[in-house]
């Protein structure tokens, strides 16, 4: 009966073991929950033992489910290693590059990726755009080759290379009173409402650090999870925001938003390309890493 098990089903049980939630695992695999459930049921029938159980709203794996998930991870990792060995034999004519990046990075990294893929059309690119919490989860699970982020985790064994500057600036709606001033003192921001990124975001931490260093309170009006929604909120006059200048190219050029001349800004940070120290990079990943390192500022 085990001969009927497919690689797709192995990926499904491995995802279910990580999430312990049918809906989230289905979303990760780009499936509907019902289709995901059908495949897990088919895998259960092939194995002949229950793989999971539901107690109220809590899903847990049975002993057979845990064994199947562990075997799936071993098989998938071995296949990944085989793919890398074959890629090394073929060089850069083919292979796969798995890349994850923080949402803000997509504004400038996409062109680099496009140039790289055009130069190496045989390489398959798998790209994920995620928030910081999702990024750290993916890193902990060794799910990608390279990660592009603004703040390197200190509790993981990683190699990190700064490759481009990331200036953070204060922006406002074009009709905001401060948009017409120069040399704005930090104290002037004390009573201004701010639209903030989610806790843990590198941009938010840099903002909080600036306010703490200048001993003024940070008045958060709302917390939003993406740069796009923050830009819309600022343009609507709901408050100021600190954002990477990289995400503001269009808005600053068209006048939809104004960069404020605040003392101490821009806050200079860097974008980093990182990978786990223990990660054996494929030829494709090594080549793209070198592209970023050579272009760093």
N, C-alpha and C positions, 0 to 999 in steps of 0.2 A: 504493500500500500504506500510506502514511503516514496516509491518511484513516481507517484502522481503529484508530489509536492513540487511547486514551481518556485523559481527565484523571486518572483513577484510576491508570492505568499510569504516567503522568508522575510522580505523587506517589511511586509505588513505586520507580522508578529513582532519583529524587532522594534518597529515604531510604536506598536501598542504597549510593549514592555516599558518603553521610555515615558510615554505619556500617561498610561493607565487611564485613558479616556478615549472612547471610541470616536467621538466627534473630532477631537483635536488630532488624533492619529490619521483620521480620514482626510482632514484638511491638509495635513503635511504631505500626504500621498496624492493630493489632487483628486480625491474620490468623494462621492457622496457617502454619508454614514451607512446607508442601506447597502450600497455596493461593497463597501469595506466589510460590513457584517457578513455578507454572503460569502466573501472570500475567506474570512476567518472560520466560518462554519464549514466550508469545504476543506480547509486545512485540518480542522478538528476531526472531520470524518476520515481523512487520510491517515491521521495519527491514531485515531481510535480512542482518544482520551480527551476529556474536557481541558481546554487551554486557559479558560478564565471563568471567573464567577462574579456575580453581582450581589452585593449586600447593600440594600438601599440604593443610594446614589454612588456608592464606592465600588469601583471595579478593581479586582486583583487577579493576578495570574495564579493558576494552580501549579503544583510541582511540575507537571508535564509542560505547562506553558512556559515556566521559567527555563526548563531544560531546552525547549524548542527555541526560545529567544536567544539563549546562550549559544546554541549550535548555529543559529542564523547569523549572529554577530561573527562567529569564527569563520563561517563560509564566506560571508560578504567581505570580510577583511582579507581573506586569502585571495578572493577574486580581484579585489582592488590591488593587492600586491602583484598578482599575475599581470594585471593590466599595465602596471607601472613597468614591470620587467619587459613586457612586449613593446611598450612605448620607447624604452631605452634602446631596444634593438632597432626600432624603426626611426629613431631620432624624432625630429619635429614634424615629420610628414603626417603624423596622426597622433591621437592621444586625447586626454581629457584634462581640463583645467576647472577645478571647483573653487569658486571664489565667493566669499561673503563680505559684505561691506555695510557700514552704518549708513542710514538713509541719507544723511547730508553729503556723503562722499559721491553719490551717484551723479551729482551735478558736474563734476570734472573728471571722474575716473572713466565714465562711459566712453569718451572719445579715445582714451588710451587703450581701452579694451577693443574698441572698434578697429583701431589701427593695427593692433596685435593680431586680431582675428583675420583681417584682410591679408596680413603678411604670412599667416599660417592657416590657410583655409581648411586644412585637414584636422585641426584641433576642435574638439567639441567643448564648448563653454557651458558650464552650469553655474549660474550666478544667483545669489540670494541677497536681497536688500532687507535689512532687519534693524530693530532697535538694539540698544546695548545689552539688555538682559538676554535677548534671543542670541545675540552674538556670543556672549559668554557661555551660554548653554551649548551652542554649536561647537565652540572651542573645546569645552570640557569633554564632548563626545567625539572629538576628532573627525568632524563631518566634512571638513573642507581642507583644501591645500593652503590657501592664503586668506588672510583677513585684513581688511582695511578699516582703520578706526582712528579716533582722535586721542584716545587715552589707553595706554597699554596696561593690562591687568597685572597687578603685583603679586597675585597669589597663584600664578601659573608659570610653568617653565616654558618661556617663549623666546624666540628671537624676534627683535623688532628693529625696523629701519625707518627713520624719518625720511620722507621723500618729497614733501612739499609743505610750504608754510600754510597755516590756517588762521588768518586774522579774524578775530571776533569783533564786531562793531555794534553800536547801538543804533537802532532804526526807529523811525516814527512815521506817522502819516504826514503827507506833504504840507497839510495845513496846521500841524502842531506848532504851538508858539516857539518851542525850542529849535525848530528846523531853520529858523532865520538867525540863530545866534552862533557866535564863534567862541571857542575857548570855554565851554560850559564846565563849571566846577562840579565835582562829584556830588557835593552837597545839594546841588539843584535837582538831583534825581531822587532825593529823599521821599518826596510826596507823590512821585509819579508811579502809577500802577504799571506793573510789568506782566507780560505774557511769557510764561516760562515753559521750558522743556520738562519732561518727566524727571523725577528724582533719579539720580544715578547717571544722568546724561553728562558728558564732559562739558558741554556748553553751559549747562546749569551750574555745575560745580565751579567753573571759572567765573561765572556771574556772581555766585554767592561769595566766592573768595574776594572778588573786587570790592563788594559792599562791606564785607567784614574788615578788610584792610583799611578802608576809609571810614570805618566806624559809623556807618549809616544803615538804617533798616532797609531791607529789600521788601517792597510791598508787592506781593504777588496777587494779581487779579484772577488769573486762571492758569491752569496747567494743561498743555496740549501736547500730543504725542508726535507731531510731525512739523517740519519747517513750513510746509505749504499752508497748513491751517493757521500757524502762528503769523505768517505773512498776511493772510487774509484778515485776521483779527486786528493786526496793527493798522492795516490800510483802512479798516472800518472805524478807526479811532478809539479802539478799546484799551490801548495802552502802548507802551514801548516794549522793545524786545532786544535781546542780544543774540545775534545770529552770525554764522560764518559768512564772510563776504562772498565766498564761493557760491552760496545759494541765492545771492541777491543780484546777480548780473543783470537780469532782465528788468527787475523792478527799479533798480537804481538808474538804469539807462533810460527808462521810459518816464521816470519821475513818479511812479506809483508809490514808492517809499523814499524817504530821505535818510541818509547816514548822518547822524549827529556828531558834531565836533566836541566830544567829551574828553576831558583831561584823563590821560591814562589809557585811552583807547587809540588804536585797536589793541586788544589783548592778543599777543602773538603766541600761538600754539603751533603744533605740527600735525600733519596726517602721517600715520605710520602704516607700513605693511608688515604684518607679523605672521609667524607660523609657529607651531609647537616645536620645541627643540628636538624632540624625538622623532619628528616627522621626516620621513624620507621623501623628498620632493621629486615629482615626476619631471621629465625633461621640459614639458610644457609649463609647469609651475616655476621651475628654475629660470626658464627663459623670460617669463613675465615678471618675475621678481627682479631680474637684472634690468629689464626695461624701466621699472619704477625706480630702482636704485640709481641708475644712470641719469634719470631725469630729475633727481631730487634737487631741491634748492637749499 
